[in-house]
Amino acid sequence: MPVTACPALEPDALVRALEAGEPLVPTLRRALQQADQALAARFRAGTSAAELVPERAATMDEVVKQLWRSSLGGDEPQGCALLAVGGYGRGELHPGSDIDVLVLVDPEHRDALAPLLEAFIAGLWDLGLEVGHSVRSVDECIAAAADDITIATNLMESRQLCGTPDLGQALRQALTANRIWPSPAFFEAKLAEQQARHAKFHDTAYNLEPNIKSSPGGLRDIQMVGWVAKRHFGAEHLHERVAGGFLTEAEYQALHAGQCFLWDVRFGLHLIAGRREDRLLFDHQVGLAELFGYVDDDQTLAVEQFMQRYFRTAMDISRLNEMLLQHFQEAILYTSSGAEPTPINRRFQIRRDFLEVTDPSVFRRYPFALLEVFLILQQHPQLKGVRASTIRLIRQHRTLIDESFRRDLRCRSLFMEILRQPQGITHALRRMHRYGVLGRYIPAFGRISGRMQYDLFHVYTVDSHTLFVVRNLRRMALAEHRTELPLAHDIMQQLPKPELLFLAALFHDIAKGRGGDHSELGAGDAYEFCIQHGLGAYDARLVAWLVRHHLDMSVTAQRKDLSDPAVITDFARTMGDQLHLDYLYLLTVADIRATNPDLWNAWRAALLNELYVLARAAIRRGLSKPLDKRELIRDTQRDARRILRQRGYGPGRIRGVWRQLPEDYFLRHSAEEIAWHTEAIAETAPAQLPLVLAASQETGGGARIFLYAPDSRDLFARCVWALDRLGLSIQDARVITTDGGFTLDSYRVLEQHGAPPSEEQRLEEVRQALAAAAAEQGPPPAPVARHIPRQLQHFRTETQIHFTDDPDNHRTVVELITADRPGLLARVGKAFSGCGVRVKNAKIATMGERAEDVFFITDDQGQPLRLPVQYRCVREALYELLDEEATNA
């Protein structure tokens, strides 16, 4: 559309300044800065970026033309032309956008023009612009465009600014579809380009820090539709295709509204960042929410409201992009001529391997067909998808999904049939979501669409996370993915009604953002939905129970002492029977893996597997017969003896080691670990202490480290300091003190990227570092200040410390919630050491930017804390060390 330059850049005033002898580049730079300041002020005052972006491009035109004329000595120098390309060619410039220009040259004039063109390009850089430039002849442009679809696309959007008109005209003629990149080849290349771009963002718009330009649902998806329309139909403006029937007025307005919103976000982002920035980083999200007037309310942060609008806009754009590109695909790559449809039923038929309605009035006459279409896709896996015209009809008839529709027995039966299909469940639900059907059929699901949580733990929006949970459950059932989670796969094969698990997945987070306990609220929604859809009372209660308890297993595994029989007994009683345990285990694994894939590691998998096996044994034993410590110890010792006898150790040597070990040791370690430790201790003379063992265990949740050494009060603090110095992440710590003055410390560690250290050289490095730490005397070294990752710096987690008694095990439990940071455990160890506190067990859990760690501690005499002064010392030392670092950060 026609635009005018920003009023802050008056051409006449600029000419007068130059005629007065003012230097060119400083004058242009000052004028451009003033123009940008005026645009920024207008934006903050409420002017839309849709008005300001073309104005900035027009302003830039004036600046660039002045520099061109000055550098080349005339308005129309012979043998060359200056063209704006890319976004600048479209007349779109945000505050930090690059300036992409092409200088077309006649080969005969290239050498003579070279010094003048170099001066022009240098002048652009001197103006402080980020410049992308090329100098080519027309033939060179065509050769480059033929080799690279991105160059071809940029040239398609070229706009001549100055120079010889014939050159620009020659380029436009050479770029026509009958000479280079005909429509079918262009479409296929651009589609492949988009698919590769989307793959970089895991094919979802719902990443925590999306890219406004390149993520699915971003500006590139809108531009993609325009590029294809321009190439195939010669449409200079997308609105021209409304009359041609390739998109409706409503679809065009939706794309336009989406672009306006994304332009506003990008414009504001450039202003806040002070540079070109297309990533919605945590650094800027809060500032943008404030800029656009969002405020916190009782249930949702301002930044979450802003990001929900972004994600919903991105989803709408992504849906339109998919439908319109398929529409173009059918027009460009295939035609309907000669393609006879294959009927499926009176409502649907297949044409060229795509599903379509038999008549445009199908959904109006048979509203239940809005669900039937997804079931048919599942039952005909050979289909490539849905015809674009049918997708458009689905979008247009979504309003038919109302209360009457939801009460229709046919609709309820179809929905449950979709969940019971042997294949295609994940694809069906995702397609239902993309077409806007799922959120209308389950209104509560529609309310969580695009809803994000401003933290590092939940990396996807709630709706996207939910569909990832369903996908993870489906993968468990497939033989080709058995090696990922063998235990889960085996359980899934025996599950009587997998559809109940999918329902629990759909509802487990559906009440987030309402206020109150989302598990309880979601359980109520789930039960009502199940009863409405014909499930029996038992099945409905099971689904509701799964939603209500969907966090129990992860909390127990990650925050409680699994070596305590009472913990296992309580958890088993909550499960009630094997069936509930099986369902909850599968849901928990799928949920954690879909919450943040980077936080799923071998240790979390091992913890859940351990809890599952222990709870299964308790259920089989009988909930009326709780586990007895002594019996558990006898069983473990029996198994350990059998392993040691196989290795040639007699009863006397075994007793010689075991007599000094307390009961807790045999509760906290497996028979295999006990045999490993016993063998090493028996072979080590006192003079050879400290003894350090280290072994990698891929399936056991990390490298196992065992330390046997003379006890000292500061040993735990020195050990965790040493492991931290090596850049290892401690997942679990167990400290056992013998009556003879020795300590047996066990650690599970991972590298920072989540894999266990495995190379022998690395394990030897661990052994030496821990041995040196154990041999030291005196207080632990001060924790080393280390760089805090960028994402962590933008969250402030208030440190919380809670004490509870554990009288059955004669210890005190400290729950610590604080901001995660490098070296955290070393600081905690130093705080405990300074207060004379011994760590007996530690459960380390990182939830994004939050650390939620649990420590089981005693005093120097091995007794739980009793005196107020002891509690006060621990609390104050932790606050001092942790808050000091947070302040320094």
N, C-alpha and C positions, 0 to 999 in steps of 0.2 A: 504494500500500500504506500502511497506517497507520504513522505515525511519531510519535516523541516528541521533545520539544525537547531541545536539548543540555543535559546536566547542569550546565554552567557557568552557565546562565541559569535560576535557580530562581525560578519565579513568586512563591512566598511571600516569598522574600528581597527580590525586587523591590518587592512591595507594601509590605513593612516599611520599606524605604528611602524609598519615596515618602510613607508615612504619617509618617515621621520628619521630613518637611519638606525632604528633599533635592530639588534642582531636577530636573525631569522629563528634559529632553533630555540633560544631562550624565550622569545616572544610566543612562538607556537606552544612551547611547553607550558608557559604561564597561562595562556588562553585555554589550553586543554584542561589544566588543573582547575581553573575557575569553572569551566563548563561541567566537569565531573562533580565538583562541590555543589553546584546548583542542582544537578540531577539527583545527587544523594539527599539533599535537603528536601526536594520535592517527593522523593520516595518515602522518606521518614514522615512526611506530612500526609501521606496517604495516596499519592499518585501511583497508579499501577505500572509495573515494569513493562506491560504490553505497550504503554505509551512512551516510556523512557528508552527502551532498548533500541527501537528504530531511530529515535532522536540522537542517541549517542553514535550510531552508525553514520548518520548524516553529518554530525559534527566532525567525526573522524574523517569523512570524505573531504571536508573543507581543509583540514589540517594537512592531509596527505597530498591533496592537489597543490597546495601552496608550496610544500616541500619539493614536489615533483617539478613544478615549473621553475623553481629557483635552481634546483640541481641540474636540470637539463636545458635551461636557458630558453624556454619558450613554452607556449600553451600546447602546441602540437608538434613536438619534435618528430622528425622523419625516421621511419624504420623501427619504431617501438611503440608499445601500448602498455598501459598499466591497468591491470584487472584486479578487483577484489574477488577472492574465492572463498569457498567454505561458508562458515557462518557469517563472515563479513560480507561475502558475496550475496547472501540472502538478506543483507541489511539488518543483521542482528548482532549487537555488541553489548555485552554486560560490562560492568565496571572493570573486571579483571581479564576480559577475554583477549585471546591472542589476535593479532592483526595478520591475516594471511593474504599475501598479495602475490600475483604472478606478473612478471614482466615479459611480454611477448616481444621478440626481436626478429627482425629480418636478418638472416644470416649474413647478408652483405654489409650490414651496418654494425654487427656485433662488436668487432674490435674497436671501432671508433667510439661506440657508446659505452664500452666497458668502464672507463674511469668515471664517467658521469653517473652510471648506474651504481657503482660502488659508493659514490658520495651520497646518492639518494638513500641506499640501504643503511649506510652508517648514520645518516641523519635520523632515520626512523628509530634506530637504537638510542641515539642521543636524546630523543624525545622521551625516553623511559618506557617505550612500548615493548611488549613481548611480540616479536615479529617472526612469522614463518614466511619465507620468501623463496622463490625460484625464478630463474631466468632461462627461458626456453624459446625455441622457434615453434611454429605451429606443428611442424612434422615431429619434433621432439615431444611435444605435448601428446600428440596422438599415439606415439610409440609407448610413452609412459602410461597413458591411460589404458591402452590395450593390454598391458602387462599387469595393471593394478586397478582393481575395481574401486578402491578408495580414491585414487587420483582421478579416475573417470567421474566419480560422483562429485568431487570438489569442483572439477572443471564445468560440470553441468550447471553448477550454481554460480558461475562466474558473472561478474558485472563490470563493464568497462568504466573506468574513472577518467582516464586521460589517454592521449596519444592517438596514433593512426587508427581511424575507425575500421579500415579494411582488414587489419590484422584480427581484431576481435570478431568481425563478421566471418572471416575465414575459419577461425577456430570453432565458432558455433556450427557452421555448416559441416565441418569435418567430424563433429561429435554426434551427428544425428544417428538414430538407431539403425538406419540402413547401411551405415558405414562402420560402426564400431559398437560393440555390446548391444546386439539386438535384444528386444524385450525379454524373450525366454532366458537367454544367457544372463542378462542383467538381473532378472528376478532371482534366478537360482543362486547367483553369486552373492547377492545382497542378503538372501535368506540364510545362506551358509554363514555369512559374516555375522548376522544377528544371532544365530544359534551359538556360534563360538563366543560371542560377547556375553550372551546370557549365561553360558556355561561357567564363565569366570566368576559369576556371582551365584553359582549353584542353582541357576534357573529360578531364582525367587527374588522378588522385590523386597522381601521382608528380612533383610539383613540389618543388624543393629546400626551400622554406619553405611547406609546406601549411597550410591553414586547417582546424583540427580540426572546426570547426562547419560550414563552407560548402563546402569542397572535395568533389569526388566521393569517396564512401566515408566522409564525415564524419557528424556527429551529425544533421544535417538530413536525410540520406538515410534514417536509421532513423525519425526523426520523420515523414517523408513517408509511410512505410508505415502508421504508426499513424493519421495524420490520415485517410487514405483509408478505412481499415478502420472508423474511428469514424463517418465521414460516411455510408458506404454501408450498413454492417451495424449501426451503433449500438453498436459494441464499445467499451466504456470501457477495456478492456485488450486488447492485441494477442493475448495467449494464448487469449482466447476464440475466436479464429478457427482454432485448431488443431482443435477439435472440429468446426468447420464445414468443414474440409477445404481451406481456402484457404492454409494453410501447415502444414508438418509440425512435429512436436515438435523434430526436429533443426534445422530452419530457425529456429524461434523461439529455441532455445538458442544458435544461432550469432549471431543478432542481439543477444541479451541479453549474450553474452560480449563481442561487439564494443563494445556500449555501455559495459559495465563498464570495459573497457580505455581507451576514449576518455575516459570520465569521470575515470579515474585520471590520464591525461595532462593533461586540462584542469585538474583540481584542482591538480596539481603545478605546472603552468604558471602559474596564477594566484598561487600562493605564491611562486614564484621571481621572477616579474615584479613582484609587489607591487601588482597591479592586474588589471583584466579584460584578458585577452589571449588571442585564439584562434588567432593565427598561430604556428606552430612556427618562430620565427626562429632563425638561427644563434646569436643572443645567448643562447638558452636551451637549445638541443639538448644541449650537453655537460653542463650542469647537470642536466637531466632524466635523462640516461643514468646519471649518478652517483647521483641520487636513487633510481632504480629498481634500483640494484645491478649495473649492467653494468660490466665491466672490459675493458681492452684485451687482446687475445691476439696471437699471432705474425702473424696474417693479417688481422685485422679490428679496427678501433678500437671502443671501447665505444659511441661515438655512432652508428657505422654499424650495430652490432647492434641498438641501440634503434630506430633509424629503419627498419631492415628489418622489425622486428616491427610498427611503425606502418603501413608501406606494405602489408604483407601483410594486416593487419587491414582497412585501408581497401579493398583489393581485394576481400576477402571480402564486406564490407558492400555494396560497389558491385554485385557480382554478384547478391547476394540482392535488393537494391533493384530492379535491372533485371527479374529474374525475377518477383518478387512484384507489381510494378506492372503488368507485362504480364498477369499472372494476373488482377489486378483489372480491367484494361482489357477483357479478354475477358468478364468477368462483368458489367461496368458498361455498356460501350459496345456490345458485341456479345453475342449469345447463339448457341449452337450450333444452336438450333432452326431448322429449315428450311434449314440450310446443308449441302448434300450435298457430300461430299468428292470430289476429283478424284484418282484414283490415279496415282502415278508409277511405282512398282514394288511388289513384294510387301511391302516394308518401310515405304514412305513414301507419303503422300498430301497433297494441298493442301486446306485448309479456310479459307474466307474470306481467301485470299491469304497464309495462314501455313502453314508446313510442320509436319507432325505425323507421328508413327508410326502405323502401321495397327493396332498392338496394343501394350499396355504391356509385353509380353514380348519385343519385338523385339531390344533390346540384349542381353538374356540369351541369346537364341537365336542372334543374329548379331552378335557383338561388333564385327566390322569396321564395322558401321553407325555406330559412334561417330565414325568418320572420314568415312564416306559422306555423312552429313548435311551436312557443310560443302561437299563437292563439289556436291551437289544445289543448294545455295543459290547457288553460283557459276553453275551451268548454267541457273538459273531466276531471272534478275535481277529479274523482276517481283514476286517474293515480298517481303513486308514483313518477314519474319523467321521465327522458330521459335515454335510454340505454347508457352506457359508450361508446360503439362503435359509436353511433350517435353523442354524444358530441365531440368525437375525430374528426369526419367528419366535424362538425360545425367549430371547431377550424382550421382545415386544409383548409377549403374553405372560411374563413373570407375575404380573399383578393378579393373575387368576389364582395364584397360590395364596389363599386366604384361609380363614377358619373353616369354612365349608369344605374347601379342598382337603385340609388336614384331617377332617373328620371322615372323609370318604374312605370306606373300607378298601376300595381298590387301590387308593394311593398308599394307605398304610401297608397293605400287602406287598405292593411293589417295592416300597422302601426296604422292608425286611428281606424281600427276595434278593435285592441288590447286595445286602450284607451277607447273605447265605451262599452266594455264588462261589464256585471253586477257583475263580480267577477274575482279575480285573477290578477288584474292590477298591484298591487305592486309586487307580486311574478314574474310576467312576466317581468317587467322592471328590477328587480334585477337579474333574470336569464340571461336576455339579456346582462346585464352589466358583469356578471361573465364570460359568454362565449365569451366576447369581441365583441359582435354584436352591442350594443347600441352606443359605442364610434365610431364605423366605420359608422353606419348609420347617426349619428349626429356628424360630425367631431369636432364641437366646444365642445361637451360633452367629447369627447376623450381627448381634451386638458386640461380639468379641472380634469381629472382622477388623483387621488392621490395628488391633489394640496391642501396644507394646508396653513393656515394663522397663523403666529407666534403670537398668543395672547391667552387669556383664555376665550374669548367670543365664538369663533368658535371652538367647541370641536371636530368636525369631518372635514374630508377633504370635498372639495366642492361637489364632486360627491356623496359621502356618505350622506352628508347633504341634497342634492337635493332629493335623493331617500327616505330619512326619511320624507321630506315634503310631498311627494306623499303618503307615508304610513299614515301620520297623516290625510291627507284629506280623504283617504279611510275610516279610523276609524270613522270619523265624520258621515259617511253615514250609519254605521252599528248600528242596534238597540241595540245590546249587549253592545255598548260603549256609549250609549246616556248619561248616568249619568256623564261621564267625562266632557262633554261640552254640556249641554242641548241646549243652544241657537244656537251653531254651528250646532248641529244635526238637529234642526228644520229648519234652513236656508238651509242646504244641501238637505233636502228632497224636497224643493221647487225649487231647482236650475234647470233651463231648460236644460242646456248642461254641465254636470260635466266635460266632456272631455276638455273643454276650460280651466278649472281650472287646470287640470293635465298638460296641455301644458304650462300654465303660470308657474307652479312649475318647470317643466323641464328647462325652459329658464330663470328663475328669476336671477340666479347667473352665467349663462353660460359664461358671458364675463369677469369674474374676472381674473385678471392677465394680461389683454391686455393693461392696461393703459387707462386713461380716465374714464368717468362715466360708470360703468358696467351696470347700469340700462338703460341708453340710448342705449348703444351698444347692450345689450341683447334684448331690445325692437325691434330694427331693425332686428336682427336675427329671433326673434319670428314671426314677421309679414311676413317676406319672407317665412319661413317654413310653416306657416298656408296657405298662398296663394298657395304655391306649392302642398299642400295636400288637395286642393279642398274646403277649408273653404270660406265662403262668406266674402266680404269686412268688414261687420259689425263685424263678429266674429273675424276676424283677427285683426281688430283694438282694439277690447276688450282685446284680449290676450296680444297684444303689450302694451296697456295702463296698464294692470295689472303688467307687468314686469317693465315698466317705473316708476310706482308709488308704487312698492311693499314695500317701506320703509315709505311711507307717514303716514300711520295710526299709526305705532308704534312710530314714531317721535312725532306726534301730541299728542298721548295719554300720552307719558312718559315725554315730555319736555315742553308742553304748558299748560296753565291754562284753564281747561275745564269748569270752572265756568264763563269764559268770553264769552258772546254770540257772539262776533266778531270772536273768534277762531272757534266756531262751525259753524258759517255761512260760513267762508272761506273754512273750510274743506268740508262742504256739497256742496259748489259750485265746488270744485275739483272733488267730486264724480259725480255730475251731475244728477244721478238718483238712484233709489233704487237698480237696478240690479248691477250697478258698485259697490255700497256700499256692497252688499251682497258678491259678488265675492272677493272683497278686504279684507273684514273682515275674511273670511275663509282662504284666502291665508296668511294673517298676523299671525293669530293664529297658523297655521300649521308651518309657517316659524320660529317663535320665539321658539316654542316647539322643533323644530328640530335643532336649532342652539346650544342651551345649555340647556338640560333638567333641570339641577340644578338651572338655573336662572328663569325658569318658575314657577311662584307662584300665589297664590290667588290674590295678589294685581295687578299684571300685567293683569291677566284675568279680574279683576273688572274694571280696567282702559279701556281696549278695549271694554268691554261690555257697559260701560258708554258712551264712545265716539260713539259707534254704535247706541245706543238708542237715544242719543241727535241728531246725524246727521240724523237719520231716521225721527225724529220729524220735523227737519228743512226742509227736502225734502218734507215731506207730507204737511207742511205748505205752501210751495212754495218758491223757491229760490229768487223770486222777492219781497218776504215779509220777510226780515230778522227779527230775534228775537229782541224784544224790552225788555230792562232791566226791565222797570216798569211792563210790562205785565208778564214777567217771575216771578218777585217778587210777584205780586198779586196771580198768580197761586200757587206758593209754599206756601205762607201764607194761602191761602184758604185750601189747603190740610192739612197743619199743624194744623189749627184750628179744622178741622173735627176730627183729631186724639185726640186732647186735650179735645174736648167736650165729646168724648166717654169715656175719663178718668175722667170726672167730673169737668173740669176747665171751668169757665165762662169767658165771654168776658173781664170783668174788670181785672181779674187776668192775663189774657194773655196780655192785653194792658200794664199792669204794668211792665211786663218784656220787652216786645218788644219795648216800646217807647225809651229805652236807647240803642237799637241796631242799628247800621248803615245799610244802604242798602246792602253793600257788604256781610254782614253776611248771608242774605237771598239768595244771589246769590251762595254762596259757599257751602251751606249745603242743604241736601235733607229735605223734609217735615218731615220724620220720625226722622231724627237727630235733627231738630229744636224742635219738640215736646219733645224729650228726654231731650234736654238741658233746655227747658223752664220749664218743670215740676221740674227738680232738682233745678234750680235757684229760682223758686217760693217758694220752701220748705226750702231754706237755708237762715238763718239770716246773716247779714253782719259780725257779730262776729264769725261766723263759717267758714268764708273764710280763706284760699283758698278751693274751691270746685273742687274735682277731680273725674271724672267718668271714668270707664274702663270696657269695655265689649268685649268679643270675638265674632267675626263674621266670620265664616268659608267661607261664600259665598260673603262676602263684601270686601275681600281682606286683612284681618288682624284684629288685635284687635284695637278697636276705643278708643282713650283716649281724654277726654275733660277736659280742665282746665279753671275755672272762678276765677279770682283773681285780686287784685289791680295791676295796670300796673307798670312796671319799665323797664328801658332801657335794663337791662341785663337779663331779664326774659327768653327770648328765649335761650340764651347761657347756662343759668343754667339748663333749662329743658332738652336740648339735651345732656348736660353733664350727667345728672342723668340717662337718658334713655340708654346712651352709657355704663355707669357703670353697668347697669343691663344686658348688653350683647344683647340688643335689636337692631334690624335694623329698622331705620326710613324710611318709604317709602313715606310719604307725611306729610307736615306740613302746617297748615293754621292759621294765626294769625290775629285776628280782635280786634281793639282798639275802645272802646266806648268814647263818648264825656265826660262821667262821670268819666274817669280815670280808667276804668277796661279793662281787656283783656280777650278775649275768644280764647283760643288756642286749636286746634284740631290736633291730630297726628294719623297716622296709623302705626302700628309697627308689625314686625314679629320677631320670634326667628331666630337665625343664620341659622338654618336648613331649614327655609322657611315657617314654619307653624306658625299660630297665637298663642300667649300665650292663653291658654284656662282654665287652672285650676284656681279655685277661689283664692287659696293661692298665685299663681303667680300674678294674677291681683291685689290682695291686696298689694303685694310688690310694684307693679308699682304705685298704688295710694299713698302709703306712701312716696315713693321716690320723686314723683313729687310734692306732697304737701310740703315736706321739702324744695325742691329746690325753690318753689314759695315763701316760708316764709323767705328765706334768703335775706340778704341785701348786697349790694356791688358787686364788679366784680365777674365773675364766677371763679371757681377754674381752675387751669392749667390742661389741658387735660392729662390724665394718659397715660404714655408710655406703649404700649402693644405689645406683640409678633406679628410680621407680618408673616402670613403663608408662607411656603416655596415657593409655586408657585409664589406668588406675588413678592417675592424678586428678581426674575429673569427678571422682566420687568421694564423698566424705562419710565414712561409716563411723558412727559414734561407738567408742569402746564400751562394751558392757561386760561386767564380771558378776557371775552368780556362783554362790557356794551352796552345796547340798551335802548332807551326811549320807554315808554308805556304811551303816553300822555292821551289816552282815560281813563285809569284807575289811572292816577296820581301816577305813580311809575316808578322805574328804574329796568330793568331786568339785572341780572348778570348771565352769563353762565360760569360755572366752569368745566373745564376738567382737571383731575389730576389723579395720581395713587391712586387706591383704597387701603384703609388700615383701620384697626380698629381705631375707634375714630375720623374718618375724620370729621364728622359733628360737633363734639364738638369743634374741632379746628376752623372750619369755624364760628361757633357761637361766639367764643371768639374774632375772628378777627372783625366781625361785631360789637360786643359790644364795642370794643375798639375805634371804629370810630363813635360811636353814631348812628349806622344804625339799623333800625327796619326791621325785616323780616315779610312780609305780607303773603307770600305764598312760598312754596318750593316744587319742583318736584325732587325726588331723583331717579336716574337711575344708576345702576351698570352694566357695560358691560365687564364682565370678570375682567381683571386687571385694567380697566379704570372706573373712576367715572365720569358721565356726569350729573351734577346737575344744576338745574336752580333755582335762588332765585329772588323773586319779593320784592324789598326793597324800603324803604323811609327813610328820615331823621327823626330827633326827632319830627319835627312838622307835620309829615305825608305827606311830599312833596317829589317829586322825587329829586334825586341828581342833582345839577345844577353847583356847583363850582368845578373847577379843583382840589382844595385841597381835596374835599370829595372823588373824584374818586381815587386820588393818595393815600389817606390814606387806602382805602379798598384794592386797588391793592397791596400795599406794605405790609400790615398786612397779607393778604392771602399768598403772596409769602414767607414771613418770617416764618410763622407758618408751612406751608406745606413743604417748601423746607428744613426747619430745621429738620423735622421728616424724610424726605427722606434721608438727609445726615446721620442722626443718624442710620437709618436702615442699 
